[in-house]
Amino acid sequence: MKSPFSRTDFDAVQVKLATEQYNFYPDVSDWPAIFMQRSSTAEMRLSGTKKKTVGSSILEPRGAFNRVNKVAAAYAREYAAEMVGRKWLNSQLVDNQDNTWAIADSTRKWLKQAIVDAFEIGWSPMQLAKMIQESGGFSKYAARMIAHTEIGNVNIQSHYEASQSCGATFKRTSLSADHNHDDVCSIAADAGEVPIDFVYPGGLKVPLFHPFCRCAISFYFR
């Protein structure tokens, strides 16, 4: 499937944004392979929080909420900022060869800890973006994109894992109110209700389908 961020398909504004997204993150056509690799790693490293039954009933909201928090914290500690300033090459995430977009190991370590702290404190993406921008290493747009993408990925992945453990069997992707062009997000939304393990065109099971993706997804059972 063609990447939804083909530069030839965008108007001038979208080209500028898509270019910055590509420069700070791997090409979205590589995201399925990256998340599959994460899932394989998570089986071993996150075994303490993954695939455990919560409470005595899938109807216990507090148990489900606690599980989401636990998985999110573990996921953030493991994967936060992993893709920022990197590209996918030979089945591995490597530093971006363009020094304009690559970030130092010390910056990545700081950024990862900032994201983990944001979850522990309960910050919104905008609060985290402000902190990232004030660090002086990122533009306002880049800070917003990183904060939104990192928090969004952690939130959705943790909800997906927790929902599976709690017995959810279906999911539905919804577009954001300001979505105004057709891409992989549109295809996912048009699919409507699908089984929870359904793989959307492009290879991902859940958003985010690209950097700064604003899609929402619901998990539920009948």
N, C-alpha and C positions, 0 to 999 in steps of 0.2 A: 504494500500500500504506500502511495506517495505521502511524504511528510506533509502534515497540514500547515507547515510553515514554509512552503516553497516561496522563495522571494519573488518569483515572477507572478504570483497570484495576488500579491498585496498592493494596495495603493501606497503612496509615498510615506505616509505616517506609519502604516503597518510594517513596511520594509524596515524602517528605522528601529521599531520596537523588536521585530523578529530578529534582526541582526544582533541586537544586544542580548536577547534571550539565547541565541545560539552561542554567542561568545562566552556567556557566563555558565551555560549548561551544555551538556552533550546534546547532539541532534535528537529530536524527539523520536525519530525512527529507531534510535538505539535504546530508548527507555524500557521497552519490554524485556530486553536481555538483561539490563541492569537490575530491574526489579525481580526477575526470575533468579538472578544470582543472589540478591538480597534475601529472597525467600528461602533459598537453599541454605544460606548461612544462618538465617534466623532459626531454622529447625534445630541447629546445634547450639547456638549462642543464647537464644531467647527461650530455651526449653523450660526455664523456670516460670515463665509467664504465659506460655503459649499452649493453646488447646487443653485447657483445664476447665472442668465444669464449675460454674459459678453458683454457689448456694444450692438450694434444693429445687429451684424452679427458674425457668427462663423468664418468668414474669416478675422477678425481683429486681426492680429498677436500681436499687442501691448497689446490689451485687454487680450488675452490668456496668454501672457507672464506675465503680471501683476497678473493675477489670479494664475498662477503657483507659483509665488513668495509669494503671500499672503497665499496660502494654505500650502506651504512648511514651512514658518515661524511659522504658527500656529501648524502644525504637529510636528515640531521640539520642540517647547516649551512644547508640551503635552507629547510626547513619546520618545524623545531622551534619549538614555542610559537606557531605561526602562528594557531591557532584559539582559544587560551586567552583568555577575556574578550572574545570577539568573536561576532558574529551574521552570518548570511548574508542579505544584502539586495540586491536587484536584481543578482544574479549576482556579488556581490562580498562579501568578508569585511570587515565594518566593526566599529568599536568598539561594544561593548554600550552601549546608550543609558542603561541603569541604572548609575549611578555606583557602586552597591554592588558590582557584579561586574566592571566595566571595570578594566583595569590600565593604568598609565602606560607610555609607550614605553620609559622607562628600565628599568622592571620587566620588560617583555617581552624587552628586549635582554639583561638579566642572566639571565633564565630560559632563554632560548635558548642562551646560552653555557654555562650550568650543564648543560644536557642534552647539548650537544656534548662538554663535558669528561667527563661521565659515561660516554659511549661510549669516549672515548680512554683513560680510566682503567680502565674495566671495572666500573663500579659496577652494583649491582642496583637495581631500582626502589625498594626500601625505603631504600637508602642515599641515593638522590637525593631521595626524599620527606623524609627527615630534614633534609637540607640546605635544601630549599625551606621547610619548616616553620620552621626556625631563622632564616630570613631575616626572619620577623616579618610577612610580607605575606599569608600564607595559613593557613587553619585546618589541623588535622591531617588531616581527611578530604580537603580540597581538595588538599593537598600530595600525599597518597597517590594521589588520582585523577589528578592532572596527571602525576606521575611514571610511573604505570602506563600511562596512555593514550599519553603521548608516546614512551616507550621501546617500548611494544608496537607502535605504528604504525610507527615506524622499523624495528624488527626484522622485522616481517612484510612490510612493503613491500620491504625489501632482500632478504629471502629469496625473495619472489615474483619479483623482477626477476632475481636470480641463478639461480634454478631454471629460469626460462624460457631464460636464456642457456645453461644447462648441458644443456638438452634434456628437461626434465621435461614430461610430457604430461597428468598427472592430479593431482588434489588431493582432499583429504577434510578437512572441518571436524569438530572434536570439541568437545563441551561440557566445561566445567570440572566438577569433582566436586561443587561446591556450587550448581550451576545448578538452581533449583527452581521456575521459572515459564516458561510458553511465550512466546516472542517470536521475533524474526527469527533469533536464534541457533539456536533449536530447528529452525526451517525449514531453515537451512543445514546443520545436522548431519543432519537426516532425509534430505537429498538424497544423502548417501553419497558414493561416488566419482563425480566429474564431471570433464569436460575442464578443463584448467588455465585456460582463458579463459572458463569458464562464469560467467555473471552471476547471483548469488543474488537471490531476491526482495527487493526493496528497492533494488537497483541497484549493489551492491558485489561485487567479485570475491574479496575476502579480508577477514577481520576486520582491525581492530576494527570491530564493527558498531554500537558505541555507546561513550560514555565508560566506562572501567573494565571494558570487555569482557574476559572471561577465556577466550574461545574459543582453541583451538589449531588449527593447520592444517598438514597434511603435503603436500609436493609430491614427486612421484616419477614414474618412467617404467617401462614394461614392456619 
